[in-house]
C-alpha cells in the first residue's frame, strides 16, 4: 500500500518561508503527476500546486508567484517551497497524485501563519 508522508510544516510569521517535503513509498513515482493540496478549517481540500512527470508546474491563483513545487524522482519526493506566507495560507498540507485517482491520504503537515 502506498504511503505518503508529509513533513516540514510549522508556525511561521507572516512573510516568512517554509519548505514542505513529501516522500512517497511507490516505485513508479517518476511516472506519477503529483500535487500539493491544502485544507483549511471549515473548507474543502484544494489543489494549490501540481507538477507533471516532466516537471511542468501549475499553481492556483492564490499561491502563484509565492509557492514553488519541485520533485526529486530519485528520492520519490515532492517539495513545496512557500515564500511570503500569509495567514490565509494556514491549513493542513497534503501531497497526492494530481489526477482522478488518488492514493490514501497521509496525515498531512500543519502550516500556521501568524499575523
C-alpha positions as CSV (number, residue, x, y, z in Angstrom):
1,X,0.0,0.0,0.0
2,X,1.4,3.4,-1.0
3,X,2.3,5.7,1.9
4,X,2.6,9.4,1.6
5,X,4.5,11.1,4.4
6,X,4.4,14.9,4.6
7,X,6.8,17.0,6.8
8,X,8.1,20.5,7.2
9,X,5.1,22.3,8.5
10,X,5.1,24.6,11.5
11,X,4.4,28.0,12.9
12,X,5.7,31.0,11.0
13,X,5.2,34.7,11.0
14,X,3.5,36.4,8.0
15,X,6.0,37.0,5.3
16,X,8.2,34.1,6.3
17,X,9.1,30.9,4.3
18,X,8.6,27.2,4.8
19,X,9.6,24.2,2.8
20,X,7.4,21.1,2.8
21,X,8.5,17.6,1.8
22,X,6.5,14.6,0.9
23,X,8.0,11.1,0.5
24,X,6.0,8.5,-1.4
25,X,6.6,4.8,-1.0
26,X,5.8,4.0,-4.6
27,X,8.3,2.5,-7.0
28,X,6.7,4.2,-10.0
29,X,6.8,7.7,-8.5
30,X,8.6,9.1,-11.6
31,X,5.5,8.2,-13.7
32,X,3.0,10.0,-11.4
33,X,2.0,13.6,-11.7
34,X,2.0,14.9,-8.1
35,X,0.3,17.7,-6.3
36,X,0.2,19.6,-3.1
37,X,-3.2,20.2,-1.5
38,X,-4.4,22.0,1.5
39,X,-7.4,22.0,3.7
40,X,-8.2,25.0,5.9
41,X,-10.7,24.6,8.8
42,X,-14.2,24.5,7.5
43,X,-13.1,24.4,3.9
44,X,-12.7,21.8,1.3
45,X,-9.4,20.4,0.3
46,X,-7.9,22.2,-2.7
47,X,-5.1,21.7,-5.1
48,X,-2.5,24.5,-4.7
49,X,0.3,23.2,-6.9
50,X,0.9,20.4,-9.4
51,X,3.9,19.0,-11.2
52,X,3.9,16.6,-14.1
53,X,6.3,13.8,-14.6
54,X,8.3,16.1,-17.0
55,X,8.5,18.9,-14.4
56,X,5.8,21.2,-15.8
57,X,4.2,23.1,-12.9
58,X,0.9,24.7,-12.3
59,X,-0.4,26.8,-9.4
60,X,-3.7,28.1,-8.0
61,X,-4.1,31.8,-8.3
62,X,-3.9,32.2,-4.5
63,X,-0.3,30.9,-4.4
64,X,1.1,31.8,-7.8
65,X,4.3,33.7,-7.5
66,X,4.9,32.7,-3.9
67,X,5.0,28.9,-3.9
68,X,7.2,26.6,-5.9
69,X,6.7,22.9,-6.4
70,X,9.5,20.6,-7.4
71,X,10.3,16.9,-7.3
72,X,13.2,14.5,-6.9
73,X,12.3,11.3,-8.7
74,X,15.5,9.6,-7.3
75,X,14.1,10.0,-3.8
76,X,10.4,9.7,-4.6
77,X,10.0,13.1,-3.0
78,X,8.0,16.2,-3.9
79,X,8.7,19.6,-2.3
80,X,6.7,22.8,-1.8
81,X,8.8,25.9,-1.2
82,X,6.4,28.5,0.3
83,X,7.5,32.1,0.5
84,X,5.7,35.3,1.6
85,X,3.3,33.2,3.7
86,X,0.1,34.9,4.7
87,X,-2.4,34.0,7.5
88,X,-4.8,32.7,4.8
89,X,-2.2,30.0,3.9
90,X,-2.9,28.4,7.3
91,X,-4.0,24.9,6.6
92,X,-3.1,21.2,6.7
93,X,-1.0,20.5,3.6
94,X,-1.1,17.1,1.9
95,X,0.6,15.6,-1.2
96,X,-1.1,13.1,-3.5
97,X,-1.3,12.2,-7.1
98,X,-2.6,15.0,-9.4
99,X,-5.3,13.2,-11.2
100,X,-8.6,11.4,-10.9
101,X,-7.1,8.5,-8.9
102,X,-5.6,9.3,-5.6
103,X,-3.6,7.3,-3.1
104,X,-4.7,7.0,0.5
105,X,-4.2,10.4,2.1
106,X,-1.4,10.8,4.5
107,X,-1.5,12.7,7.8
108,X,-0.6,16.0,6.3
109,X,1.6,18.7,7.8
110,X,0.1,21.7,9.6
111,X,1.1,25.1,8.5
112,X,0.1,28.0,10.7
113,X,0.9,31.6,9.7
114,X,0.6,34.2,12.4
115,X,-0.1,37.9,11.6
